[in-house]
């Protein structure tokens, strides 16, 4: 019996234009692109083309895959790397493996249902997703929130920033060989998620921040719960300092690794800790205040060298700044309603449904038909743990958006990987990818 040739071929598994081609079929312009030509660098900033070896032959290099199943790609991210031994020459991030289609799905959901869709994008910071969507809807509606609803949103958003950065501390530690940090980061994050469960009913994907306010008021004793979280997490950040910051191996693996200049970061539209690590003090909470961020005191933290260590330091200290904000919010929390009193937007109180047929009908219509939003378009952005998270909504006057587009920071920040990884070692690719902190749920939304 003769052996049959396999029925599959490499062409059938190709990702098309996303694929990293071999040098023999890649033009010199493409080879130079990731180190300047595509960056639209400002006048006076140039790229030395002599640094790019376009004459290297295919038999001198090798193209390998890192992911999409690799645990250190932080989700289903595939990195195609051209390597010369252990040195990375070119990188191409390949995305799209989640293919959730949330922006298209939004067109078939009412504005009331929309928060259940967007909350699943950045699954490590679902409340930021709900917040930016709700703010965009409220801008179209032209409604003003009660002060308590605004401050509750701030409290929950900052707690979510703490939990997201704790998750990053945990996984980044593991990526650099610190299994202890993985345990500690999850331990502290658990406290925040337990408070979320007590407040919203869920640990993740809450559907708590909704157009018109929030789903429910804060639970009894919330001040004590929040203070315990603040005290514990703040004390533990100094333990992390002792564990990692001065550790010689950790410093060697992060300092001067994955460098980025401010000009490159701005040219690539990077935001969040990765931009601030280059020395650019851009934080939407300060630069373009929303909610009541202009009524609390906090600092925007910046780095100097744009390397992995700066990005680590910024996130560690942002946890402390968020705790500072949370304590001010808890102290200044106003009394009053947690959602607008507009009957067109807000369902009746739960107790009224058992007493009034009109309230039952009102509740039924809000959650089945939704509410109509005036024609128009709006773009609103908030500062998520990963950077500028924007929501662009177009309304045609019905109860469903005509179009929704999300400006996802993870998607934009992934552009930096070819620049960050070039010239580094394969082992450093793990640490550098982690320092970008991509969440593939919002990349493939």
N, C-alpha and C positions, 0 to 999 in steps of 0.2 A: 504494500500500500504506500503510495507516494505521499509525502508531506505537503499539505496545502499551504499556500501563502496566506497570511492573515488578511481579513477583509477590511480592516481599518487602515487609515493612513494618517500621517501627521497633519495633512491639510484639513481633515475632518474635525480636528480638535483645535484648529487655529482660532485665535480671537481677532483675526483680521487686522485692522489698523492699530489695535491696541498692542499687538504682538511686537516683541523686540526682535528685529531681524538681524541676521548675521552681517558682519561688516562688508562682505563682498557685494551685498545688494543694498547697502545703506550709503547714501550720498554724504559728502563732507559737510554740507549744510545741516543735515540732520544730526550728524555727530557733534557739531558745534552748538546746536540749538539749546541743549540743556545747561550750557554754561554761559549763557548771555544773550544769544540772538533772540530768544523768545521772551526774554525778561523785559524788553523795552526799557533798558536802563536809562536813567536821566542823562542829560548832556554833561559831558565831562567824565563820565564813568565808562570805562572801556574794558573789553575782555581781550586778553592776550591770546590770539589764536595759536601762538606757538606752544601754548600749554596743552593743546589737544592733539593727540597723536592720531591723525586720520589715516596714516599709511600702514598701521599695524595690520597684520594678516590674520585671517580666521584661524589658522592652525596655531597661532600664538595665544589665543584666548578661548574661553569656553562660556557658553550661555547656560545658566542654571536657573531653576525655579525655586523661589522661597515662598511657600504657600501655594494655594489658598488654605491648605489644611494645617499649616505650621502654626503652633500655638502662640508664637511670639509676633505674629502679624496682627494681633488684636482683632480678630474677626476674619471674615473670608476675603482677605486681601492677598493678591498674588503679586509678588515682586519678581520680575525677570531681571536677572543680574548678568552682565558680561564681566567676567573676572579674568584677571591674569594672575594665576596662582591664588593667593588670598586677597588680592587687591581688587576692589570694585572699580571698573572703568565706566560702565553705563548702567543705568537703572530705568526700568519702565514699570510703573504701577499699573496693574491690570485690575479693573473694578467691574462691578455689575453682577456678581454672583448671587446677591440677595434678590435683585430685581423685584422689589416690593411694589413699585408703582404707586406710592402714596399720594403723589401730587395729582395723578389722574383719578385715583379713588376719591379724592376730595370733591371732585365735580359731581359725584353721585351721592354725596352725604350732605345732610342739612348742616347749617352752622352749629346747631345744637349737638349734632353727632361728630362734628369735625375734630373736637379735642381728643376723642377716643382714637382717631386715626393718627394725628401728628404726635401724640405722646409716645408712640412706638419708634420714632425715628432715632433720636439720640437716647437709647434706652438706659444710659447711665445718668442722664439728666432730663428725665421726662417732663419735669415741671417747667423748665425753660421752653420746651416745645409748646406746651399748653399756653404759657404766658404770651409768647410772641403771636400765636394764632389769635388768642383772645383780644390782645391789644389791637391787632389789625381789624378784627371784626368790629370792635368798639369804635375805632376811628371812622369806619364806614357808617355805623349807626349814629355816631355823634352823642353817645351817652357819657355821663360823668359818674364815676364810681364813688360810693361812700368811702370816707377815709379809712375805715377799718378794713374794707376789702383790699385797698391798696397796700396797707401795711402787712396784712396777712400774706399777700402775694410776695412781698419782699422777704418776709421771714422764711417762707417755704423755699423761695428761690435760692437764698443764701445757704440754708441747710442742705439743699440739693447740691450746691457748689462744693460744700465741705465733703459730702459723701462721694461726689465724683472725683475730687482730688485725692481722697483717701483710697479709692479704688485704683487710681493711677499710681499712687505711692506704692501700693501693694504689688501691682503687676510690673511696674518698672523695677522694683527691688528684685522680683523673681527673674526678670530678664537679665539682670546683672549678677545673678547668683545668690541673692540674699533671700533665702526661703523664710527667714524670720520676719522680714518686712511684709511678706505675703500674708502671714498669719495675723500680724498686728494691724495691718490696714483693714482687713476684713473684719477684725474684732471691733474696731472703732466705728466702721461704717454700719455695722449691725445696729448700733445704738440709734443712728439717724433713721434707718429704715424701720425700726420698731416704732419710732415716733410718727413716721409717715403712716404706718399701718393703723395706729391709734387715731390719727386725724382724718385720713382719707379712706380707710378701709383696705388699702392695698400697699404693698411694699414698693411696687414699681407700676408704671403705666396707670396713673391714678385717675385721670379725668376729673381732677379736683379744681384746677383753675379753668373756669368756663367763661364764655362771653357774658358779661354782666356782673362778674364777681367771682366767688368761689362756691363750691358745692355745699359746704357746711361750715359752721363756726368752729373755732378751735376748741378742743375738748377741755373739760375741767382739769385744773392742775397743770395746764400746758407750760406755765412759767417755770414751775419746778423741773419739769422734764427737760426744757430747753437749757436751763442753767446747769443741770447735771451733764448734759451733752457738751456744753461750752467748757466747763471746768475740766472734764475728763479729756476731751480731745486736745485742748490747749496744752495740758500737762504732757500728753503723749507726744505732741510735736517736738518737744525738747528731748524726749527719749529717741525719736527718729533722728534728730540732730546728732545725738551721741552715737547712734548705731551706724549712720551713713556718712554724714557730712565730713567728719574728720577721718574717715576710714581710708587708708592709703590706696587700697585696691579700687574702691569706689571712685576716688578722685582720679586715678589714672585712667579708668574706663570712661570717665565723663568729661574731664577737662580737656579743652582743645579738640574735642571730638564732635563732629557734626556742626561745624562753624557756619555762621550765616551773617552777612552784613546787613545793616539797616536798609541800605539802598536796594539790596536784593529782596529783602522781606517786603518792602513797600511795593516794589515792582511786581511781585507775585501776588499782591493783595492779601498777604497773610495777616491774620489777626490773632488776638488772644495771647497766651504766654509765649508762643513762638515768636510773635512780633515784639513783645515787650522784652524778650531776652536780648534783643539787638540794641536796646537802649531807647526805643520809641515808646513814649508814655501815652499809649492810646488805649483807653478803656471807656466803653460807651456809657458806663455808669457815671463817669466824670465828664467826658467830652460832650455827651448828648444825653443828659439825665432823663430818666423815665421813672415811673412810679414815684417814690419819694426819696430817691438816692441823693438829691441835693439837700436833704434835711438831716443826713447822717454824715459822720466824720470817718473817713478812711483814706488810706494812701494807695496810689497806683505804683506797683513795684516793677522795677525795670532791671535788666542785666546790662552787661557791658560787652561781652564777647560773643553772644549768640550761640553758645555751645550747649551740649547736653547738661552740663552742670548748672548753667544759668537757668535753664528751663526747669530743672529739678528745684533749685532754690526758690524760684518765683512761685511755683505751685505749693511748696511747703509753707511759704510765708503768706500766700493768699488764703490758706486755711485759717491762719491767725487773724488776717484782716476780715475775713467773713465772720469769724466769731465776734470780732469787735463790732461789726455791723449788727449781728443778731442780738447782742446784748442791748444795743441802742434801740433796736426795733421793739424788743420786749419791754423796755422801759417806757417808750413813747406810744405803745399800742393804744389807739383811741377806742372808745366805746362806740356802739351803734350797730347798724345793719352790715351784714357781710356780702350783700348783693344789692343791685339796684331795685327800686320799687316799681319800675316800669312793667306793667302787666304784659306788654307785648313781648318782652324779652325773658321775664322771670316767671317760673311756674309758681303756683300757690304753695304755701306751707303745707307740709305733709299732714298735719293734724286737720287742716281744713278739708282735705279730700274726703275724709270720713263723715263730714258734717254737711257738706254742700254739694249738690249736683252740679251747680255752675262751676265750682272749683274743680270737680272731677273732669268736666268737659274741657275746662281751661288747661288742666294738666295734660290731658290726652292730646289736645291739639298742639301744644308746645312740643311734645316729644314725638309726635307722628308727622305733623306738617312742618314744624319748625316755625321760625319767624322770618319775615321778609326784610331784606336789607336794601337800602336805597342804592340806585345805580351809582357806580363810581369805581375808583381804584385806590388802593392804599399800600404803602410799604412801611413796615415798622421793623426795627431791629433792636435786639437786646444783647447783652454781654453774657453768653453762655460760658461754661468752664473752658470751652475750646476756642472761643472767639466770637465774632459777630454772627449771630443767628438772626436772619431776616426772613420776613414773611411778606410776600407780595400777593395781594388778593384783588381780583376783579369781580365786581358784582353786576348782574344784569337786572336787578330788582326782584329776583325770586328768592326762595329760601335756601338755595344752594349756590355755592360760588361758581362763576363761569370759568375762572382759572385760578389756580393757586401755584405759586412757585416758592420754594424755600431756598434761601441763601445759606447753605450748610457750611459751617467753618471747617469741618473735617474734610469735606470734598475739596475746598480751596487749598487748605493747608497741605494736602497730599502732593500738590505740585512741587513742594520744596524737596521731596525725597531725592530726585536725581541730583540735585545740587548738594544736598547734605551728605549723601553717601559717596559721591565721587572721590576717589583717591583713598578711601578708608578701607578697613578690613571687613571681611564677611562677618566676623564676630561682632564688629561695631555696628553692623547693619541692624541687629536686633535692638541694641540700646538706642540707636538714633530713631528708628521707626517708633519705638515706645515713646521717645521724647516729644514726638509730634502729637501723640495722644489721639489717633484717629478712631472714630466709632463708625463702623461700616454700615450700621443701620441708617445713619443720615447721609452717608456717601451714596448708597444705592437706593435712596428713598424713591 
